[in-house]
Amino acid sequence: MLGISVFSHILHLVFQVVSFAPFTLFPTPVPKAVFSQALAVQTHYNTLVDKISQDADFLQEALASTITVDDFTARLFKIHQQILKEGRSQSIVLGLNRSDYMLDQRENDTPSLKQIEINTIAASFGGLSSRTPDVHRHILKMAGRLEESERILDNNPAAGLARAIAKAWELYGSEKAVVVFLVEDVQRNIFDQRYVEYELWKRNIHVIRLRFEDVFKAGSLDQDKRLFVDGKEVGVVYFRNGYMPDNYTSEQSWDARLLMERSRAVKCPDISTHLAGTKKVQQVLARPGVLERFFPDQPQAVQQIRATFAGLYTLDLGPEGDKTVSMALAAPERFVLKPQREGGGNNIYGSEICQVLEQVKESTERTAYILMDKIHPTPVRNYLMRQGSPLKISNCLSELGVFGAYVSTQTVPGAGLFEGPTLDHMKDIQFFFCNRH
């Protein structure tokens, strides 16, 4: 399938069987104005994430309730606090983000772009989506749709992601240093990562793939806090692992994460940028006046970002959180209940919202969640290509994901950002679930 591949979900542990990643047989149309809006606002999101990551007071305020009830976020925040106490060893910040959207279309309304989430760690499918245009062009040609095939946009996020990593590596300042891809023990999505890796090899940048276990066993810091693993100096650590609790299989995994965070290696993301992508931060940003904190003299940027927000509501203890609980219990079909988790498949819908909230509504445990308005995209008729599933036309709900990359070299957050152009779009390559956002 022209390089859109993953290891089989069923057999890869034994036979390393390769299959195609799920995708739609034909491209999904997106209104030009909405598509342009998603690309244009990404630069502001890059700046926002960078500023949040360097605002320790804001992260403390935003996550104060969450870290008392969510052990995973608390562990991440503890590392963040230790780095602040010791002082950052590296002023270079590398961000590779992906902002995911759906088109919200209510009856008789024009579609509006609404953000589902922004991924600040291990944002995937930049590699596979670089191959999607050729797949769709080929299929359209085979279907006799030559004119439509010529209208498919070029799209190469893998090259853009690699450019940003290469820039961070260059600024690190050692030609002998390697780039580490921090990966899982079993990496089903390895081909997506390889496209970015090969772009770095084209630039003569040495890439090695390591697990938390490898860093723990063979990693060390010298007196200047340079990170070495098996004698190789590490210039950049690109996390494709570490975004879910299950990724940390032992205390050694946490020790390895701390070691890397304490080092002079450029981290993608560093621990504060990781925290900037949490669901709780997303909800806090939607409060009146919060975006203005980060863009005090840029009302247009505030307006462009805020226009992409769906309704987001706190579940903190107090009158505001109580109001959110009552609202959700009264009309659960209008909302999505979201825990502080990445990786998909964690959100709660419909009657299950009532089941969860009834259990935690009087407890601090409810602060581990946020509530979000449910987005209502218009289904598009298409064929879903999935291993083991019959080919049939279906109502499909697609996301639009826009990649962004930045390298900041300034101690003033948001200043001196090196940004390439917005790294194009990722569409029709993610897994397709009716209940995704």
C-alpha positions in Angstrom: 0.0 0.0 0.0 2.7 2.5 -1.0 4.2 2.5 2.5 1.1 2.9 4.7 2.0 0.0 6.9 1.9 -1.3 10.5 2.7 -4.5 12.2 -0.4 -6.7 12.5 -2.2 -6.2 15.8 -2.8 -9.9 16.2 0.3 -11.6 15.0 3.2 -9.2 15.3 4.5 -10.5 18.6 5.3 -13.9 17.0 5.7 -13.5 13.3 6.3 -9.8 12.7 3.5 -9.7 10.1 3.1 -6.4 8.2 -0.3 -5.1 7.2 -1.7 -1.8 6.0 -2.8 0.9 8.4 -6.5 1.7 8.5 -7.5 4.4 6.0 -10.4 5.6 3.8 -10.3 4.4 0.2 -11.1 7.9 -1.1 -10.0 11.3 0.3 -12.5 13.1 2.5 -13.4 16.6 1.3 -12.8 19.5 3.7 -14.1 23.1 3.0 -11.2 25.2 1.8 -11.9 28.0 4.3 -11.9 25.6 7.3 -8.7 23.9 6.0 -6.9 27.2 5.7 -8.1 28.2 9.1 -6.6 25.0 10.7 -3.2 25.7 9.0 -3.1 29.4 9.9 -3.9 28.9 13.6 -1.2 26.3 14.1 1.5 28.9 14.4 -0.4 30.5 17.3 -0.8 27.1 18.9 3.0 26.5 18.6 3.6 29.8 20.4 1.0 29.0 23.0 2.4 25.6 23.9 5.9 27.1 24.2 4.8 29.9 26.5 2.7 27.5 28.7 5.7 25.1 29.0 7.8 27.9 30.4 5.2 29.4 32.8 5.7 27.4 35.9 3.1 29.3 37.9 0.4 28.7 35.3 1.1 24.9 35.2 1.0 24.8 39.0 -2.3 26.6 39.1 -3.9 24.7 36.2 -2.9 21.2 37.4 -3.2 21.8 41.2 -6.5 19.8 41.5 -5.5 17.1 39.0 -2.3 16.1 40.6 -4.0 15.3 43.8 -6.1 12.6 42.3 -4.3 11.4 39.1 -1.2 9.5 39.9 0.2 9.6 36.4 0.0 13.4 36.0 1.4 13.7 39.6 4.5 11.7 38.7 5.1 13.8 35.6 4.6 16.9 37.7 7.0 15.7 40.3 9.7 15.5 37.7 8.8 18.9 36.5 9.2 20.3 40.0 12.6 18.7 40.4 13.8 20.2 37.1 12.7 23.6 38.2 14.4 23.2 41.6 17.7 22.1 39.9 17.4 24.6 37.1 17.0 23.7 33.4 20.1 22.2 31.9 19.0 23.0 28.3 17.4 26.2 27.1 16.7 24.8 23.6 13.0 23.7 23.4 11.8 21.4 20.6 8.1 21.0 20.0 6.5 18.6 17.5 2.8 19.0 18.1 -0.4 17.8 16.3 -3.7 19.6 16.8 -6.7 17.4 16.0 -10.0 18.8 14.9 -13.5 17.8 13.7 -15.9 20.0 11.8 -18.9 20.8 14.0 -22.0 21.1 11.9 -25.4 21.7 13.6 -28.6 21.9 11.7 -28.6 24.7 9.0 -25.2 25.9 10.2 -22.0 26.2 8.2 -19.2 23.8 9.5 -17.0 25.2 12.2 -13.5 24.0 13.1 -13.4 22.6 16.7 -10.3 21.3 18.4 -10.5 17.8 20.0 -7.1 18.0 21.6 -3.5 19.0 21.0 -0.9 16.3 21.2 2.5 17.5 22.6 4.1 14.1 23.0 4.6 11.2 20.5 2.2 12.8 18.0 2.0 10.0 15.4 1.2 9.4 11.7 3.4 12.2 10.4 5.2 9.5 8.5 2.3 7.4 7.2 0.3 10.5 6.2 3.2 11.6 4.1 2.4 8.6 1.9 -1.4 9.1 1.9 -1.5 11.5 -1.1 0.1 9.0 -3.4 -2.3 6.3 -2.3 -5.3 8.4 -2.9 -4.0 9.7 -6.2 -3.4 6.1 -7.4 -6.8 4.9 -6.3 -8.6 7.8 -8.0 -6.7 7.1 -11.2 -7.7 3.5 -11.0 -11.3 4.6 -10.5 -11.1 6.8 -13.6 -11.1 10.0 -11.7 -8.0 11.6 -13.2 -9.1 15.2 -12.6 -9.8 14.6 -8.9 -6.4 12.8 -8.5 -4.6 15.9 -9.7 -6.4 18.0 -7.0 -4.9 16.0 -4.1 -2.6 18.2 -2.1 1.1 17.4 -1.5 1.7 16.5 2.1 5.0 15.6 3.7 4.9 16.1 7.5 7.8 13.6 8.0 10.2 15.9 6.2 9.0 18.9 8.3 9.2 17.0 11.6 12.7 15.9 10.7 13.7 19.5 9.8 12.8 20.6 13.3 14.7 17.7 14.9 17.7 18.5 12.7 17.6 22.2 13.8 17.6 21.2 17.4 20.4 18.8 16.9 22.4 21.5 15.1 21.8 24.0 17.9 23.0 21.4 20.4 26.4 21.8 18.8 28.0 18.5 18.5 28.4 16.7 15.2 29.2 13.4 17.1 25.9 13.5 19.0 23.1 11.1 18.1 19.3 11.5 18.0 17.5 9.0 20.2 14.0 7.8 19.3 12.6 6.7 22.7 10.3 3.8 21.8 8.2 1.1 23.3 9.2 -2.5 23.8 6.7 -3.6 21.1 6.4 -0.9 18.4 3.5 -1.6 16.2 3.7 1.8 14.5 7.4 1.6 13.7 7.0 2.4 10.0 5.5 5.7 10.8 8.6 6.5 12.8 11.0 5.2 10.2 9.9 7.9 7.7 11.1 10.6 10.1 14.2 8.6 10.9 15.2 8.2 7.3 14.8 11.9 6.7 17.4 12.5 9.5 19.7 9.9 8.0 19.6 11.9 4.7 21.0 14.8 6.7 23.8 12.5 8.0 22.4 12.6 11.5 22.9 9.4 13.4 19.7 8.0 14.9 19.4 5.2 17.5 16.3 3.6 18.9 16.2 3.0 22.7 13.7 2.0 25.4 13.4 3.3 28.9 15.2 0.1 30.0 18.2 0.8 27.7 18.6 4.3 29.1 18.3 3.2 32.7 21.0 0.4 32.2 23.5 2.2 30.0 22.7 5.9 30.4 24.7 8.4 32.5 25.4 12.2 32.9 28.9 13.7 32.9 29.8 16.7 35.0 28.3 19.0 32.4 25.1 17.0 32.4 25.7 15.7 28.9 23.7 12.5 28.4 25.6 9.4 27.2 24.1 6.0 26.4 26.6 3.2 25.7 29.3 5.8 25.2 27.3 7.8 22.6 26.5 11.4 23.4 22.8 12.2 23.0 21.9 15.5 21.4 18.1 15.1 21.0 15.7 12.7 22.6 12.5 12.3 20.6 9.8 10.6 22.7 7.6 8.2 20.9 6.9 6.5 24.2 6.0 7.8 27.7 2.6 9.2 27.2 0.6 6.6 29.0 0.9 5.1 32.5 1.5 1.6 31.0 4.6 2.9 29.2 6.3 3.1 32.6 6.6 -0.6 33.4 8.8 -0.1 36.5 10.5 2.5 38.7 13.4 2.1 36.4 11.3 3.7 33.6 10.6 6.7 35.8 14.3 6.9 36.7 15.2 6.9 33.0 12.7 9.7 32.3 14.2 11.8 35.1 17.7 11.2 33.9 16.9 12.4 30.4 15.0 15.4 31.7 18.0 16.4 33.9 20.4 16.2 31.0 21.6 18.7 28.4 20.0 16.7 25.6 17.2 18.5 23.8 13.9 16.8 24.7 10.9 16.5 22.4 9.0 17.1 24.5 10.6 18.2 27.7 8.5 17.5 30.8 6.8 20.9 31.0 5.8 20.7 27.3 4.4 17.3 28.0 2.3 18.7 30.8 1.2 21.6 28.6 -0.7 19.1 26.5 -2.9 17.7 29.3 -6.7 17.7 29.1 -6.8 19.9 32.2 -4.7 22.6 30.7 -6.9 22.5 27.6 -9.9 23.1 29.7 -8.3 25.9 31.7 -7.3 27.7 28.5 -10.9 28.0 27.6 -11.7 30.2 30.6 -12.2 33.9 30.0 -9.0 35.9 30.1 -6.6 33.0 30.1 -5.4 33.2 26.5 -4.8 36.9 27.0 -2.2 36.0 29.6 -0.1 34.5 26.9 -1.0 36.9 24.1 -1.5 40.2 26.0 -1.0 42.4 22.9 -2.3 40.0 20.2 -6.1 40.1 20.2 -6.2 38.6 16.8 -4.2 35.5 17.9 -6.5 35.1 20.9 -9.6 35.3 18.6 -8.2 32.8 16.2 -7.4 30.2 18.9 -10.6 30.7 20.8 -12.6 30.2 17.7 -11.4 26.6 17.6 -12.5 25.8 21.2 -15.5 23.6 21.9 -17.2 24.1 25.2 -14.9 22.9 28.0 -16.0 22.7 31.6 -14.2 22.1 34.9 -15.1 19.4 37.4 -13.1 20.9 40.3 -14.9 20.9 43.6 -17.0 24.0 44.1 -20.1 25.7 42.6 -18.7 25.8 39.1 -17.8 22.1 39.1 -21.2 21.2 40.7 -22.9 23.0 37.9 -20.9 21.0 35.3 -21.9 17.7 37.1 -25.6 18.7 37.0 -25.4 19.7 33.4 -23.8 16.4 32.3 -26.2 14.2 34.3 -29.2 16.1 32.8 -28.1 15.7 29.2 -25.1 13.2 28.9 -25.7 12.8 25.1 -24.4 16.4 24.7 -21.0 15.8 26.2 -17.8 13.8 26.3 -16.1 13.0 29.7 -12.3 13.1 29.2 -9.7 11.7 31.6 -6.1 12.8 31.7 -4.9 10.2 29.2 -3.5 10.1 25.7 -3.5 7.4 23.1 -7.2 7.2 22.2 -10.0 5.0 23.5 -10.2 6.6 27.0 -13.1 9.0 26.6 -16.6 8.3 28.1 -19.9 8.9 26.4 -23.7 8.7 26.9 -25.1 6.8 29.8 -21.6 5.8 30.9 -21.0 9.5 31.8 -23.8 9.2 34.3 -22.4 6.0 35.7 -19.0 7.5 36.3 -20.2 10.9 37.6 -22.7 9.3 40.0 -19.8 7.4 41.6 -17.4 10.4 41.9 -19.6 13.5 42.0 -19.1 14.1 45.7 -15.4 13.1 45.6 -12.2 14.8 44.6 -11.9 11.9 42.1 -14.1 13.9 39.7 -11.2 16.4 39.2 -9.3 13.7 37.3 -11.8 14.5 34.4 -12.9 17.4 32.3 -16.2 17.7 30.4 -16.4 18.8 26.8 -19.2 19.6 24.4 -19.7 16.7 21.9 -18.8 17.7 18.4 -21.3 16.9 15.6 -19.5 16.3 12.3 -21.4 15.4 9.2 -20.7 11.8 8.2 -19.2 11.2 4.8 -19.9 8.1 2.7 -16.6 6.2 2.1 -15.0 2.8 2.2 -13.0 1.9 5.3 -9.9 -0.2 4.6 -9.1 -2.2 7.7 -7.4 -5.5 8.1 -9.9 -8.3 8.5 -13.0 -6.2 7.9 -15.1 -6.5 4.7 -14.9 -3.7 2.3 -18.3 -1.8 2.4 -19.4 1.7 2.1 -20.0 3.3 5.5 -20.7 6.6 7.2 -17.3 7.9 8.2 -16.3 10.5 10.7 -12.8 11.9 10.1 -10.5 14.1 12.0 -8.2 16.8 10.5 -4.8 16.8 12.2 -2.4 19.6 11.6 1.3 19.2 12.6 3.4 22.0 13.9 7.0 22.2 14.8 9.1 24.8 16.6 12.5 25.2 18.1 12.9 27.9 20.7 16.4 29.1 21.8 15.4 31.9 24.0 14.9 32.1 27.8 11.9 34.5 27.1 9.0 32.1 26.3 7.6 32.4 22.8 10.5 34.7 21.6 13.0 33.7 19.0 10.9 30.7 17.7 12.4 28.9 14.8 9.4 27.6 12.8 9.2 26.0 9.4 6.0 26.3 7.6 3.0 24.5 9.1 3.7 20.9 8.6 0.7 20.1 6.5 -2.2 17.9 7.4 -3.0 14.4 8.5 -6.4 13.2 7.4 -8.0 9.8 6.6 -5.2 7.9 8.2 -6.2 7.8 11.9 -8.3 5.0 13.2 -11.9 5.7 12.7 -14.3 5.6 15.6 -17.7 7.2 15.9 -16.9 8.1 19.5 -13.4 9.6 19.1 -13.4 13.1 20.5 
